[in-house]
Each structure stands twice: as structure tokens, then as C-alpha cells.
Amino acid sequence: MLALCQFLRDKYSLAAHGALPEERIRAVETGGCPHAAIREDISINLGPLEELSNLFKADILLCESGGDNLAANFSRELADYIIYIIDVSGGDKIPRKGGPGITQADLLVINKTDLAAAVGADLEVMKRDALRMRDGGPFVFAQVKHGVGIGEIVNHILQDWEATTGKKRR
């Protein structure tokens, strides 16, 4: 998320992460299970998002959820565009496991591809399985820490942003 913010922050009004001034960042309490706040009960997230949107006239709000739960995914009531990120170090079997993040996200990012050889992951297997599980939907191989794939990820985000808002890229 940091790399996305750094890439977009000079052209768009963002509210999200450590790449931004502290006043543009909000945390939320999720109560018992963190996944409830991103799927079933989104109300705890709506207040901070509305506040940021109104306060900064944000073009784009980025919501981040951590963890490795393949069943966790943002609710469509909360997020207009969902990016699901998996890590190659989890092995090449991850895309074939499916789950709503893998199958329903608008974009799947397979990150840390530079670690594939070290962990015995086959990127061709991951590509094949991602295409099959996502029914041909878009995915990006990336090395976000090294800036690889960021431009392609941003392009996917901005294509959807243009289609949704009717605005043109800056």
C-alpha cells in the first residue's frame, strides 16, 4: 500500500497510509473478529472513511486489511475496487486454494516473485492457477518492495476509477 500511495499521492487526493501525512490516516476498531469489519458489519469503517472523504475531498480512499485469511475480503458495500495480495513465499498452491479474495477481487497481486526460487514456488503454476480460479480475471506479478509491477497495479486502479467516476487521469 505504501508504494501505491507514493505513486499516486502527487496527482490525487488520497487518504490512507504512512506515505501520507498523519491527518490523512484513520484506524478502526473491529471488535471481536477483524474480518467482521471488512465483510459482515462495515459500519465501524464507514465513519472514518466518510470523515476522510469530506475533510480532504479525497479522490481515492485506500482501505487495508492485514492477515493471511483466504476467506477474508472487503464487502462490496465498503469497497468499490478490491485488490487482493498474496505472497509467493506462501507457495505456488495459494491461487488454487481459491476463496473470495482470490476469485472475486477486481485485481489479484502475486507479490514477492523474487522469492519464488528460494521457496520452491513455480510462477508458471501460479499463473495457470490464477487464470483458472479467476476465470481469466486480471492479476499482476509484482515485487512491490523493488517497484516492480506498481505501474501496472496503478493502471488497473485508475482504469476502474475513470470508468466509475467519469473523470480522466491526471
C-alpha positions in Angstrom: 0.0 0.0 0.0 2.9 2.3 0.8 4.2 2.0 -2.8 0.7 2.7 -4.3 0.3 5.8 -2.1 3.8 7.1 -3.0 2.9 6.6 -6.7 -0.5 8.3 -6.6 -0.1 11.0 -3.9 1.2 13.8 -6.0 -1.6 13.6 -8.6 -4.6 12.5 -6.5 -6.1 13.4 -3.1 -5.6 10.3 -1.1 -6.3 9.2 2.4 -4.7 6.0 3.7 -1.2 5.1 4.8 2.2 6.1 6.1 3.1 7.6 2.7 0.7 10.4 3.7 0.6 13.0 6.5 -0.8 11.6 9.7 -4.0 13.6 9.5 -5.0 11.6 6.4 -4.8 8.3 8.2 -7.6 6.7 10.3 -7.6 3.4 12.2 -10.7 1.5 13.1 -11.6 -0.9 15.9 -13.1 -4.1 14.7 -14.4 -5.6 17.9 -14.1 -9.4 18.1 -13.0 -10.6 14.7 -11.2 -8.2 12.4 -12.8 -9.9 9.4 -16.3 -8.9 10.6 -15.4 -5.2 10.0 -14.5 -5.9 6.4 -17.3 -8.2 5.5 -20.4 -8.5 7.6 -20.5 -5.3 9.6 -19.0 -2.4 7.7 -20.5 0.3 9.9 -17.3 0.7 12.0 -15.3 1.5 8.9 -17.8 3.9 7.2 -17.4 6.7 9.7 -13.7 7.2 9.3 -14.0 6.8 5.5 -16.7 9.4 5.3 -14.7 11.7 7.5 -11.6 11.4 5.4 -13.6 11.8 2.2 -15.3 15.0 3.4 -12.3 16.5 5.1 -9.8 16.1 2.2 -12.2 15.8 -0.8 -10.4 12.6 -1.4 -10.3 11.2 -5.0 -9.3 7.8 -3.7 -9.6 6.2 -0.3 -7.4 3.1 0.4 -8.5 0.6 3.0 -6.0 -2.0 4.1 -6.7 -5.3 5.9 -3.8 -7.5 7.0 -3.6 -11.2 7.6 -3.5 -14.4 5.7 -7.1 -15.5 5.7 -8.1 -16.5 2.2 -11.8 -16.2 3.2 -11.4 -12.5 4.1 -12.4 -10.0 1.6 -13.8 -6.5 1.8 -17.6 -6.1 1.5 -18.7 -4.6 -1.8 -20.7 -2.1 0.3 -17.4 -0.8 1.6 -15.0 -1.1 -1.3 -15.7 -0.2 -4.9 -12.5 -1.8 -6.1 -10.8 -4.7 -4.3 -7.1 -5.7 -4.7 -6.2 -9.0 -3.1 -2.5 -9.5 -2.4 -0.8 -12.9 -1.9 2.8 -13.6 -1.2 4.8 -16.1 -3.3 6.5 -17.3 -0.1 3.3 -18.9 0.8 3.9 -21.3 -2.0 2.6 -21.8 -5.5 -0.6 -23.6 -4.2 -2.1 -20.4 -2.9 -4.0 -19.3 -6.1 -5.6 -22.8 -6.5 -6.9 -22.7 -2.9 -9.5 -20.1 -4.1 -11.6 -18.2 -1.6 -13.3 -14.8 -2.2 -10.1 -12.8 -2.2 -8.6 -14.9 -5.0 -11.8 -15.4 -7.0 -13.7 -12.2 -6.6 -11.2 -9.4 -6.2 -11.0 -6.9 -9.0 -7.3 -7.5 -9.1 -5.1 -10.2 -7.7 -1.5 -9.2 -7.0 1.0 -12.0 -6.6 3.8 -10.3 -4.7 7.4 -11.1 -3.9 8.0 -13.0 -7.1 11.8 -12.6 -6.5 11.4 -15.2 -3.7 10.0 -17.9 -5.9 13.2 -19.9 -6.4 14.1 -19.6 -2.7 10.8 -21.2 -1.6 10.4 -23.6 -4.4 7.4 -21.8 -5.9 6.7 -22.1 -9.7 5.4 -18.8 -11.1 4.0 -20.6 -14.2 1.9 -22.8 -11.9 0.7 -19.7 -10.0 -0.1 -18.0 -13.3 -2.1 -21.0 -14.6 -4.0 -21.4 -11.3 -4.7 -17.7 -11.0 -6.1 -17.6 -14.5 -8.3 -20.7 -13.8 -9.5 -19.6 -10.4 -10.2 -16.1 -11.5 -11.9 -17.2 -14.8 -9.3 -15.1 -16.7 -9.7 -12.1 -14.4 -6.7 -9.8 -14.1 -3.6 -10.4 -11.9 -0.2 -8.9 -11.7 3.1 -10.5 -10.7 5.0 -7.9 -8.6 7.9 -7.2 -6.4 6.4 -4.1 -4.7 9.4 -3.5 -2.4 11.5 -3.1 -5.5 8.9 -1.1 -7.5 8.2 -4.0 -10.0 4.6 -4.1 -11.0 3.5 -0.9 -9.3 2.8 0.9 -12.6 0.6 -2.0 -13.8 -1.3 -2.1 -10.5 -1.9 1.7 -10.6 -3.1 1.4 -14.2 -5.7 -1.2 -13.2 -6.9 1.1 -10.3 -7.1 4.2 -12.5 -8.9 2.4 -15.3 -11.6 1.5 -12.9 -11.6 4.9 -11.3 -12.1 6.6 -14.7 -14.9 4.2 -15.6 -16.6 4.6 -12.2 -16.2 8.4 -11.8 -16.2 9.6 -15.4 -13.0 11.6 -14.6 -9.8 11.4 -16.6 -6.4 10.6 -15.1 -4.1 13.4 -14.1 
